[in-house]
Amino acid sequence: SGETVYMIARVQKRAVIRRGVLVVTALILVHLVGSAAAQTGPGQPDEWDKIVEAAKKEGKVVVSIPPSRKLRRGMEVAFTRRYGIGVEFVSARSSASIQKMISETKAGIQYVDLHLGGTESAVTELLAEKALDPMEPYFVLPEVKDPKQWWGGHIWVDNAKRFIYAFAAYQTVSLWCNPNEYKPAEFQSFDDLLNPKLQGKIGISDPRTPGSGNSMWSHMLSVKGEEYLKRFVAQKLFVARDLRLLGENLSSGKIAVTLGIGYSELLPFIKSGLPVVPLPYPKEGLYTTGGNGHLMVIKKPPHPNAAKVFANWLLGRDGQELFGRTMAVGSRRLDVDTKWLKEFGVIASKDSLTVEQFHRLENDSEEKFYKQRELSAAAARRLL
């Protein structure tokens, strides 16, 4: 009947529409897959999976890190839980661990894969002794490789832009006080440190050796001059290489002010409720730094695949969140929040400076070491 013919036609039309929808859907899926493949390119799922599997066969990665129990435990749990790869940490001040790594390298011993830390010993020792491998081949994942993910793009400490990668950039007071002994409101300028009431009450991390003490001393030399430093030394400084000792003396009131010691070193005292607070930014301004936020590959790492996995995890969002929160440093990753750092006297460069200002104020680079910080260390040796 006519009605039957009409019904058959409707069914056939629906079938044609369904086939059309399926074809269009299939084409869209093909397009998406093709686009994903084009975007991912080398270093994506297939290659990454192979690297992770090879890393698991290597069994572990060995990483030299700053002496922080909280950082060590946090990274160990997060990394191993994520990838099922063991991690062994060598936890010590950069200068001590670097000397050991150089001795091992010269003896043909490959034990440590990666080094995380400051730059002075890295530049003057690891880099100078050619004990580092290029870092960029260890960037695998797009979120790490793409310079658009990073404030300022990829920033390197070494002149060759190959060996020492800076993943953090920030300004920190590195000036602290015991408010029972010296009120933060009393400090506005480095000149205020020359107040007679502070004689014998100022501590500083030894500026004759690599570290934050030398960074602060170098900055004061550049903005105030050597005559100022002579008057500063006349304040009968308490000079120490042991940062914990500085913290103990500050929190107990034996000294009123410390220079060249960071939040991570003072964190145990702060968490214990002891009287330790940051001083305001001085009117002369402060240098920018990466602190311990630098990553290097030790030459011929014994676990190269595990080193790649750890490097990409650390430089990814999760690793940067963990490192930044634990060490109170400003990650350069654009997808990592750093504004909370102001509570601890730290301001991430991406939250306060232009890239040009950062490069002008930084004192971590190889160039600045040989043009500025070597001179400041020599001045420290003369005056102290």
N, C-alpha and C positions, 0 to 999 in steps of 0.2 A: 504494500500500500504506500501512498505518498508519505504517510507518517513514518513508516518503517525506513523508507529511503532517507528521510530527513534526519532520523536518529543515527543511521549509519554514517551519514555525512558529518554529523557533529562529533561522533566518536573518532572518525578519521582525522578531523581537524585538530581535535585535542591531542591526538597521538603525534601529529606533525609539530604542534607547538611544544610538546614535551621533548621531542627529539631535538628541536631547535634550542630549547633551553639547555639541554644536556651538552649539546655541541658548544654553545657559547660558554657554559661553565667550564668545560674541558679546556677551551682555548684560554680562558682567563687563568686557570690553574697553570697551564703551560707557560703563559706569559710571566706569572708570578715566580714560578720556579726558575725560569730563565733569568729574570731580573735579579733574583736572590743570588743565583750563581755568578752573575756578572758583578754584583756588588761585593760578594764575599771574596771571590778570586782565590789566589794562593793564600795559605795560612788560615783557611777557614775549616769548617767541620771535619773534612777528611784528614787534612794535614794535622789539625789540632788533636783529633782523636788518636792519631798515630803517635804524636808526641807524648800525650798523656799515658798511653799504653807502654811506650818505651820508658817513660819516667817510672812507672810502677815496677818495671823489671829492674831498673837501676836501684830501686829500694828506698832511696832517701835523697834529700838535698841537705847540704851543710851551709848554713848562713851565719856570717859574722854580724852581730847586732849590738846596739848600745846596751849598757848594763841596766836593763829595766826588767824586773821580774814580771810585771804586769804585761809588758809588750811580749815577752817571751811566751808566757802562758796563753795569751790571747791569740797570737799568730799560730801557735802550735795546734790549738784546738780548732780554729777556723779553717786553716789550710788542710790539715789532715782529714777533717770531717768532709770537706768539699771534694777532695781528690783521692783520698785513700793512700796518700803518699807520705812516708815518714819524713820528719824534718828534725835536724839536729842543729841546735844553736850554739855558737861560740859567743858568749856574752862578756864584753869587756870594753874599756875605753878604746877609742879608735887607735890612738898612738901605740898602745900595748899590743892589740891584736894585729895591727898592720906590720909591726916589726917581726912578729912571729910568722905571718904569712910570707913576708919577703924572704926570711931565712929558709922556710920550707920550699919556696919556689926556686931559690938558688941551689938548694940541695936536690932538686928534681922531685920533690914530694908534692903531689897534688892532693890536698885534703879539703880545703874550703872552696865552695863554688861561687858564692856571692858575698859581697860586703855592703852593709848598710851603715852609713855614718856620716861624720863631718868631712870637710874637704881639705883641711890644711895638710894633715899627714898623707891623705890620699894623693894630693898634688905633689908634695915635696918628696914622697917616698914611693908609693905604689906606681904613680905615673912616671916619676923620674927613673925608677928601676925597671920600667917596661914590664911590669907584673900584671897588667890588665889586658883583657881581650875587648874588642869592640862590643859595645852594648846593643846597638840597633838590631843586629841579627836575632836578638832574643825577644824583640817585639813581634808577636805573632797575631794576637787578636786585634780586630779593627778598632775597638775602643781604646786600645793602647797605642797602636800605630798611627792613628789619625791625629795630626797636630791640632785639628780644630776642637778636639776634646779637651785641650789643655790651654789654660790662660797663658798667653805669650808664646804658644806653639811649643815645640821641643826646645828646652833650654839645657845647655851643656856647660859644665864648669871648665873643661879643658879646651885649649885653643883649637885643637883639631876637631872638636865637636863629635867625639866618637866614644869616649871611655867613661866619663863620669856624668851621669844623668841626674839632674835636679828635679825632683818631683814635688818639692815644697818650696814656698817662697813667702816670707812673712817678716814683720818687724816685731821685735820683742824688747821690752824694757831691759831685761837682764839686770835690772836694778831693783833690789828688794830692801825692805826695812822691817825691823821689829817695832811696831807702833807704840809699844810701851817705852821705847828708848828714843825714837825719832818719828815725828809725825809726817805722814806723806805730804801734808799741806806745806811743810817747810821746804819742800824741794820743787824748784822750777827750772833750775839750770845746773849744769855741771859745776858752775862757780859755787853753788851752795855746798858742794862737798868739801870746800876749803874752810868751812866754818870751824873755828877753834874747838867748839863743843864736840866735834866728831873726831878729834885727835885720838888715835889709838882705838877707834870704834868702827873702822871701815875694813871690811874684808874683800879680797879680790882673788878670783881664780888666777893662778900664776900666768902672767902674760908672756913669760919667757918660753912657754911651751905651747904646742898647738891646742886650740880649744876656744871656748867662748870668752875666756878672760883676755886672750890675745885679740879677739874680735873687738871687744869693747875698748881695750887699750888703743888699738889701731884707730878706731873711730874717734876717740878723744884726741889723739895726736893730730888727726886730720882736721878736726873742727876747732881745737883749742891751742895746738902747738906744743912744742917741747917744754917751754918755760912753764906752762900750766902744769905739765906732768911732774916737773921738779917740785913744784909747790904741793902737788897732790901726794907725792911720795913722802914729803916732809910731814904728812899727817900720821906717820908711823903706821903704815898699813899692815894688816894681818894677811899675809900672802900664803895661799895653800893650793896644793895640787889635788888634794882630796876634797871633792865637792861635798861629800856627806859631812865632813868636818866643818866646812863653811856653814852648811845648813844647821848643824847642831849648835855652833857658836851663835848664829843669828837667833834661832828660836829660843835659846836659853838667856839671851840678853847680854852675852859677853861682848858681842859687837852689835852695832845699831843698823848698819847698812852693808849690803854685799853687792858686788859687781861681777858680772861674768858667770852667772849661774842661772839655769833655766827652770821653768816650771816643773819639768819631769823630775829633776833632782830634788826639788823642794816639796813635791807632792806628798811624800810620807809625813812630813811635818804639818802640811796644810790639812791633810785628812785627819790628823790627830788633834786638830783644833788648836795648834800652837800659834803664837802671835807672829805670823809671817804674811806680809802683804806687799804687792808691787808698788813701786814709786810711780808717780806720773811721768809721762813723756817729757824729757827736757826740751827747752825752747830751741836748743841747737839741733834737734831732730835725732833720729837713730838710723843706723845702717839696716839694710835688708839682708836676709840670710836664708839659707835652706836648712840650717841647723843640721840635724842628723838625717834629713830627708834627701839623701843621695844614694844612688844604686850603682854598683860596679860588678863586673864579672871578673873573677880572678883567672889569670891565664891558664888555659887548658883545664877547665873545671872537670873533676872526675865524674860528675853526674850532669852532663850537659842538658839532657832532656828534662830532668827534674828541675834544673835551674831555670829553664824556659817556662815551665809551668808556674814555678814560684814567682818569677819576675812578672808574668802576665797577671797573676792573681794579685800581687802587691800593687801593681800599677793600675789595676782595674778599680771600679768604684768601691767594692767591698773591702779590698785591701787598704785603699786610701782612707776610707772611713775609719777602719780599725786603727791604723797607724796614727792618723790625725787626732782621734779622740784619746788615744792612750798617751801620746807624746805631746799633745797640745801644740801642734804645728799646723800651718796652713797649707793644705794640698793645693796644687795648681789645677787639679781636675775641675772642670766647670760644673760637673754634676754632683760635687761634694760640697755640702754646706759648711762654711767656715766662720760665719758671723758670730757664733756663740763663743769664739775664742777671746773676744774682747773682755769677757768676764775675768780672764786670767792674764790680762796685760799683754795679749798677743793680738796683732792685727794682720790678717792674711793680705798679701800684696794685692791680690785680685779684688779685694774689698776697699782698697784705699789709694792705690797708686795706678798710674799708667805704666805700660810696659817700659816706656822710655825712662820714666823715673826710677823704676826698679833697677834697670841696668846701670843707671848713674850712681845709685846708692849702694848697690851690692858690694860686698867685700869677700865673696867666696871664690871668685873665678881665678883661674891660673894667672891671668894677667895682673889682677889686683894683688895676688900673693907676692909676686916678684917686684911689683912697683910700689906697693904700699905696706903690706904686712911684714915683709922681711925687714923693712926699715924700722917698723914699730917694735918688732922683737929685739932688734939691735939696741934700740933706745931703752927698752925694758932691762936688758942686760947691763947697760951702762948705769941706769939709775937705781936699780934695786940691789 
